[in-house]
Amino acid sequence: MDGTSSDGEHGGMSRHLPVHNQEPMEVLRYVNGQKYDAHWDWFDDKEVRKEPGEGSKPSSNRMATVLMYLSDVDPSSGGETALPLAEPLDEVLQSVDGRGYSECAARSGISVRPKKGDVLLFWDMDPAGGTPDRHALHASCPTFNGTKWTATKWIHNLKYT
């Protein structure tokens, strides 16, 4: 079996995150203190884009973020992805206390160190109801030494155009 379902899509997740709902991949490089301040990936109601030629009909919104780490960053060099409002599922396993995280990552919530080949998936909106999830606030902490490469895929709740 090649991993392709009868509808031509790959894997189980593709039925929930179909290809036609995905934006093109974006690749980012961080060096010498570069960072991305805390933000949400979903669009606020006031910012929701309109479909061309559809008048006031709102377009799709970002439902999920898939962040792929393309390079390793030394643990003492920062570059973590911080989700300051996220609630840890396992306080011990996901604790940043005393584990050498950067000041940016150690504030609260959950932080993930960049490791080549790892993938971080988080929901920007409730998949069932489409309500924006404020816990999805996230930031890329400054990378102090070396280079951090990431690739991001955003998946919308409707077909992306």
C-alpha positions in Angstrom: 0.0 0.0 0.0 1.4 3.4 -0.9 -0.4 5.5 1.8 -2.9 6.9 -0.7 -6.6 6.6 0.2 -9.3 5.8 -2.3 -10.0 9.6 -2.8 -6.3 10.1 -3.9 -5.2 11.9 -0.7 -2.3 10.7 1.5 -2.7 9.5 5.0 -5.4 9.8 7.6 -4.8 13.5 8.5 -5.4 14.6 4.9 -9.1 13.9 5.3 -9.2 16.4 8.1 -6.6 18.7 6.7 -7.2 18.5 2.9 -4.6 19.7 0.4 -7.0 22.2 -1.2 -7.4 23.9 2.2 -3.6 24.5 2.6 -1.6 27.7 1.8 1.7 27.3 0.1 4.6 26.4 2.4 6.6 29.3 3.8 10.3 28.8 4.7 11.9 31.1 7.3 15.5 31.6 8.5 16.4 33.1 11.8 20.0 34.3 12.7 21.7 36.7 15.1 18.8 37.5 17.5 16.0 37.4 14.9 12.6 36.5 16.3 8.9 36.6 15.5 6.9 38.4 18.2 3.8 36.7 19.7 0.9 36.5 17.4 -2.1 34.4 16.3 -2.2 32.8 12.8 -6.0 33.1 12.5 -7.6 36.3 11.1 -9.7 38.5 13.5 -13.3 39.0 12.3 -12.3 42.5 11.3 -9.4 41.2 9.2 -11.0 38.2 7.5 -10.3 38.5 3.9 -13.1 38.5 1.4 -13.4 36.2 -1.6 -12.8 38.0 -4.9 -16.1 39.0 -6.5 -18.2 37.6 -3.6 -19.1 41.0 -2.0 -19.2 40.6 1.8 -18.9 36.8 2.0 -16.0 36.0 4.3 -13.3 33.7 3.1 -11.7 30.8 5.0 -9.6 31.2 8.1 -6.5 29.5 9.3 -7.6 26.5 11.4 -4.3 24.7 12.0 -0.6 25.5 11.9 2.0 22.9 11.0 5.6 24.1 11.9 8.4 21.9 10.6 11.9 22.3 12.0 14.5 22.0 9.2 17.6 22.5 11.4 18.9 21.9 14.9 19.7 24.8 17.2 22.0 24.3 20.2 19.8 24.3 23.3 21.8 27.3 24.7 21.1 29.3 21.6 17.4 30.0 22.0 15.2 29.8 19.0 12.3 28.0 20.8 8.7 28.2 19.7 6.8 29.6 22.7 3.1 29.2 23.3 2.7 31.4 26.4 -1.1 30.9 26.8 -1.1 27.1 26.1 -1.9 24.8 29.0 0.5 21.9 29.4 -1.0 18.4 29.3 1.8 17.1 31.5 3.3 19.6 33.9 6.4 17.6 34.6 7.1 16.6 31.0 6.4 20.0 29.5 7.9 22.1 32.3 10.5 24.6 31.2 11.8 25.3 34.8 15.5 24.5 35.2 15.9 23.0 31.7 18.0 25.8 30.2 15.3 27.4 28.1 15.8 31.0 27.0 14.2 33.8 28.9 11.6 34.2 26.1 10.6 30.5 26.3 10.6 30.2 30.1 7.9 32.7 30.9 4.9 30.5 30.9 2.8 28.0 28.8 4.6 25.5 26.6 7.9 25.9 24.7 9.4 23.7 22.0 13.1 23.6 21.1 13.9 23.4 17.4 15.1 19.9 16.4 15.6 19.0 12.8 12.9 16.7 11.6 10.4 17.5 14.4 7.0 18.9 13.6 4.7 21.0 15.8 1.0 21.0 15.0 -1.4 23.2 16.8 -5.0 24.2 16.3 -5.6 27.9 15.7 -9.3 27.4 15.8 -11.7 24.9 17.3 -11.9 22.3 14.5 -15.5 21.6 15.2 -16.9 25.1 15.5 -14.4 27.4 13.9 -14.0 29.5 17.0 -10.5 31.1 17.3 -8.4 29.6 20.0 -6.6 32.3 22.0 -4.3 29.6 23.5 -2.7 29.4 20.0 -0.8 32.6 20.7 2.8 31.8 19.7 6.2 33.4 19.1 9.6 32.4 17.7 12.1 33.2 20.5 15.4 34.9 19.4 18.1 32.7 18.0 21.4 33.8 19.5 24.0 31.5 17.8 23.7 29.5 14.6 20.8 29.5 12.2 17.2 28.2 12.6 15.3 27.1 9.6 11.6 26.3 9.6 8.8 25.6 7.1 5.2 26.5 7.9 2.0 25.2 6.5 -1.3 26.8 7.4 -4.5 24.8 6.9 -7.8 26.7 6.5 -11.2 25.6 7.6 -12.5 26.0 4.0 -10.9 25.8 0.6 -8.0 28.2 0.4 -8.0 30.5 -2.6 
